[in-house]
């Protein structure tokens, strides 16, 4: 297990302690792990979204209209 020691201003420290208690974390380590997990998940979601956007941009422009594309999707989904 990796251990960290951090130093922060009194303002930030007070915010962390207050938020930790308000959100009912048992200790500061639990709160920081929660924050890191949230950031990790957000970064992964951003990478996935960027990859999907790149894939869409590289696929080119469709010759079908938006209405045709939607109609095909609706037909494929059985709706």
C-alpha positions in Angstrom: 0.0 0.0 0.0 1.3 3.5 -0.9 1.4 6.1 1.8 1.2 9.9 1.2 1.8 12.8 3.5 0.4 16.2 2.3 0.5 19.7 3.6 -2.1 22.3 2.8 -3.2 25.8 3.9 -5.4 26.2 6.9 -8.3 27.2 4.7 -8.1 24.0 2.6 -7.5 21.9 5.6 -10.6 23.3 7.3 -12.6 22.6 4.2 -11.4 19.0 4.0 -12.1 18.4 7.7 -15.6 20.0 7.4 -16.5 18.2 4.2 -15.3 14.9 5.5 -17.5 15.2 8.6 -20.5 16.5 6.6 -20.3 13.6 4.1 -19.8 11.2 7.0 -16.4 9.8 5.9 -14.8 7.9 8.8 -11.4 9.6 8.3 -9.5 11.9 5.9 -7.8 8.9 4.1 -11.3 7.6 3.2 -12.3 11.0 1.9 -9.1 11.4 -0.2 -9.5 7.9 -1.7 -13.0 8.8 -2.7 -11.8 12.0 -4.4 -9.0 10.1 -6.2 -11.5 7.4 -7.4 -13.9 10.1 -8.7 -11.1 11.8 -10.6 -9.8 8.4 -12.0 -13.3 7.5 -13.2 -13.8 11.0 -14.7 -10.5 10.8 -16.6 -11.4 7.3 -17.9 -14.8 8.5 -19.1 -13.1 11.5 -20.8 -10.7 9.2 -22.6 -13.5 7.0 -23.7 -15.5 9.9 -24.9 -12.6 11.4 -26.8 -11.9 8.0 -28.5 -15.6 7.8 -29.6 -15.4 11.4 -30.9 -12.2 10.6 -32.8 -13.8 7.5 -34.2 -16.8 9.5 -35.4 -14.7 12.2 -37.0 -12.5 9.6 -38.8 -15.6 7.8 -40.1 -16.4 10.7 -42.5 -19.7 12.2 -43.5 -22.6 10.0 -44.1 -24.5 10.3 -47.4 -27.7 9.4 -45.5 -29.9 12.1 -43.9 -30.4 12.2 -40.2 -34.0 11.1 -40.7 -32.8 8.0 -42.6 -30.2 7.2 -39.9 -32.8 7.4 -37.2 -35.3 5.3 -39.2 -32.7 2.6 -39.6 -31.9 2.6 -35.9 -35.6 2.4 -35.0 -36.1 -0.4 -37.4 -33.0 -2.3 -36.0 -34.1 -1.9 -32.4 -37.6 -3.3 -33.2 -39.4 -0.3 -31.9 
